[in-house]
């Protein structure tokens, strides 16, 4: 069974959003998604300063099985990318909710408003049951 963090919010595309501060949200992919992908070998992320809208493509993630698009779950501007993933893309597998995070996005509203449209842990658990 996939780990789901109760404090995070989730998109239908399996990205998670964690409130880091009132105006910053950290984004990654869920444990379910990294399990589905298999061994991650490459991650392409947006540039710092890139403007994002919820649902916009923000890069790709490549595993030994496939290449998948990554989607930003919130509106805002990318203020940090996880450069550790350049040399260690496998961090997405080993720590999808920790060291394997993807980007941090500064949002124009409060973080609570920015993630309000996303699923909570219970809703996400029900969502992935339909895909297993």
N, C-alpha and C positions, 0 to 999 in steps of 0.2 A: 504494500500500500504506500502511496506517495505521501511525503510529509507536506503539510499545509500549515503555514504560520498564521495563527489567529489574528495577529496585529496587522497583517498585510492586507491589501486589496488586490484583486486579480482581474485580468481581462479575459475575454473569450479566447484570445490568441495565446494564452498561457504566460503572459508577462505579469510580474508582480510589481506593486508600488508600495514603498515604505515611506512614511512621513519622517523626514530627517529633521526638519525645522518647520516653522510656520510657512516658509516660502520655498522649501526644497523637498523634492521627492526623489528617492533612489529607486532605480528600475533594474529588474533582472528577469530571468525566466524561472518558472516554477520547477520544483523537483519532478513533477509529472512530465513536464516538457523535456527536461534533460534526460530522464529515463527513456523516453520515447526516441530521442535523437540518437542515443548511444554515445560512444566516445567522441567528444568534441575535439576537433583538430585545428579550427581557425574561427576567429570572430572578427567581423568587420563592423566598426562602430562609427557614428557620425562625428564630425569635427566639433570641438568646443565652440560655442557661439551659434550653432545651428538652431534655427527656430523650428519647433515641432508643434503639430496639432495632434490631438488624440486620434490614433488610427494611422498616422503617417508611418511609412517605412523608415526605419532608423539604422538599417544595416542588415547583415546576414550572419548566420551561424552555420558552420559546416561541421558535419560529423563524418565518421567513416561510412555512414549509410546514405546521407542526403545533405542538401543545402536548404536551409529554411530562412525565410524573411523574419526580421525582428520588427515589431511595431511599437511605437511609443504610446503608452496608455494615457498620457496626460498632455495638456497644452503647456508650452513653455519654451525655455531656451536651455540647451545643453550647457551646463557649467563645468562638468567633469566627466571624463571617460575613464574606465578602469584599464589603465595602460598595462597592468600586470597580465592581462589576457593576451597581449601580443606574444609574449614568450611562454605563457602558461594557460592556454585556452582550456585545459582540463580542469581548471578551478571551477568552471561552470558545472562540471560533473561532481566534483568533490565537495563543493560548498556553494550550491546555487543561491542560498539565502544569506551568504556571508561574503567571503573573498571573491566569489564568482559573480558579483553584481556587474551590471553593464554600464549604466550612465546615471548621472544626477542631473535633474532638470529643475531649474528655477521657474516657478510658476507665477502668474500675474495675480492670482487670487490667493485665498488661504489654501493650505494643503488639504484641509478637510473638504473644501468645495471642489478642489481639483480631482479628488479621487471618489467623489460621491457617486459617480455613474458606474464605478467598478463593483465587482462582486465581493462580498465578504467571504471569509473562510468556509462557512457552511454552504453558501450558494455555489462557491467554486467546487467544493467536494461533490455536490450534486451534479454540477456541470461535467466534471471529468468522469463520473460514473457512466455517463452516456457514451463516452468515448473509449472506455476500457473493454 
